[in-house]
Amino acid sequence: LGSQSVGKSRLVESFAGEQFNFISGTLGSRRPTVLEFRNVATCAGSKWSVLDQQTNQWQQLPTQQVMEIVGEAHNKLGHSVSSEAIHVRVESNKCVD
C-alpha cells in the first residue's frame, strides 16, 4: 500500500494519537501487522499490548518492548514473507476507536 516514505506510518500514528516506530532492520513489512485501536476516555496514558499466539491472551507491555517484538517478528523472516499476522492493541484517550 503505497511507495516507501509516502507517509503510511504517519497516517497510522495519527490514528494511535502518538508517535511510534517499529524497529526493523529490513525495508518493508514481512508479515501483516494488525493494529487495534481503542479509545478509552479514562485512560491517563497509552497502554500497548501484543496478542500471544500460543495462549491467545493479550500481554500489556511497555511501548518500547512492543516495538521490539514487532520488529523482531518481521526481521526473523529474513527475506521471506509470512501470512501469519502479529496483533497489537493500543488503548488511549487520544486514539481513534
N, C-alpha and C positions, 0 to 999 in steps of 0.2 A: 504494500500500500504506500505508494509514493517513493520518490527517489531519496537518496541519502541527504541528510541535512536540509530537509524542507520544512521542518517544524513539527513532525509527528509527536515527538516526545514532549514538546512544549504544550501541544494540544491536550495530551493525556495529563500532564501536570496541572493544567487549568481545571480539569475535572476533579483531580485529587485535592486541589486547593493548596498545594505546596510543591516545592521543587524536590526532585529525587533523581537518582541516577543509578540504573542497573549496571553493575560493574561487569564488563565483558572484554575479554582480550581479543575477540574476533569481531569483524564487522557484520552487522545484521543479526537477526534472531535465528536461532537454530531449532526452536520449538515454540508452539503457541504459549503466550503468557496471558492468562485470563485474570483481568483486574476487576474486582468487585468493589464498588464504592457505596458507602453507607453514610448518609448524613445523620449524625446524632447530635442534636442541639445541645444536649447536656455534657457532651464530651469536651473537656478543657483543652486537650491536645490530641494529636492524631495517634491512632492505635493501628499497627500493622500486624497482619497475620499471614501465615503460609499454611496451606492445606497439606497435611501429612498424608501422602498417598497410601501408606500401609494401614494407618488407623482410621482414615477418613475424618480426622479431627483437626480443627484449626489450632495452630500454635501461635500465640501472640508473642512477638519478638521485637527487640529494638529495630528501628528502621534500617540502620546500617547493616544489621545481620540479615534482614530480609533481602536487601540489595545484593549482599554477597551470595546468598543462597540462590537467588535468581540468576546472577551472573555465572555461578558455577554450574547450574543446570544447563545453561547454554554452552559454556566452554567445554564441558566434559564430552560433548558430542564431536568436538574437533570440527572437521569439515562436513560431517554428516548432518542430517536433519531428522527430526522426530515429530510424529503427530501427537505424542504424549504431552499434554499441557502441564504447566505449573500454574497453580492458583494462588492469587494474592488478594487479600481483603484490606481495604483502608476504611477506617471509621474515623470521622472527624466532624466538627461543626462547620468546617469550611468546604468540604467536598460535596459534589452533587450526589443525588440519590439515584 
